[in-house]
Amino acid sequence: MEEKPSDRPSKGYGKHSRKYWIIVYLVIAVIVYGLIYLVFIHKSSGSSGGGFSY
């Protein structure tokens, strides 16, 4: 009846692989970039200056 506490793996990534965390970080980066775009660049596009025009 002895239950061992769940030992963490020696790796710092837990149960998920490195590829999983790279994808998670990329998704978060895209979301943050989108928020920055909406707040700063989208607001300044209405004025005569600032913003990027492609």
C-alpha positions as CSV (number, residue, x, y, z in Angstrom):
1,M,0.0,0.0,0.0
2,E,2.9,2.3,-0.3
3,E,2.4,5.1,-2.8
4,K,5.4,6.8,-4.0
5,P,5.0,10.6,-4.6
6,S,5.1,11.3,-8.3
7,D,8.8,12.0,-9.0
8,R,9.5,14.6,-11.5
9,P,11.8,13.7,-14.4
10,S,15.3,15.1,-14.3
11,K,14.6,17.2,-17.3
12,G,13.3,20.7,-16.9
13,Y,10.5,20.2,-19.4
14,G,8.3,17.8,-17.3
15,K,6.2,15.4,-19.3
16,H,6.2,17.4,-22.5
17,S,8.9,17.4,-25.1
18,R,11.0,20.3,-26.2
19,K,9.1,20.6,-29.4
20,Y,5.8,21.0,-27.5
21,W,7.3,24.0,-25.5
22,I,8.7,25.6,-28.6
23,I,5.2,25.6,-30.2
24,V,3.7,27.0,-27.0
25,Y,6.3,29.8,-26.9
26,L,5.7,30.6,-30.6
27,V,1.9,30.8,-30.1
28,I,2.3,33.1,-27.1
29,A,4.7,35.3,-29.1
30,V,2.2,35.6,-31.9
31,I,-0.5,36.6,-29.5
32,V,1.7,39.2,-27.8
33,Y,2.8,40.5,-31.2
34,G,-0.8,40.8,-32.3
35,L,-1.8,42.7,-29.1
36,I,1.2,45.1,-29.6
37,Y,0.1,45.6,-33.2
38,L,-3.5,46.4,-32.3
39,V,-2.5,48.8,-29.5
40,F,0.3,50.8,-31.0
41,I,0.3,50.5,-34.8
42,H,-3.4,50.2,-35.4
43,K,-4.1,53.3,-33.3
44,S,-1.5,55.4,-35.1
45,S,-2.7,54.4,-38.6
46,G,-5.6,56.8,-38.3
47,S,-3.3,59.8,-37.9
48,S,-1.3,61.4,-40.6
49,G,2.0,60.1,-39.3
50,G,3.4,57.0,-37.8
51,G,2.5,53.4,-38.5
52,F,3.7,51.3,-41.3
53,S,2.3,51.4,-44.8
54,Y,2.9,48.4,-46.9
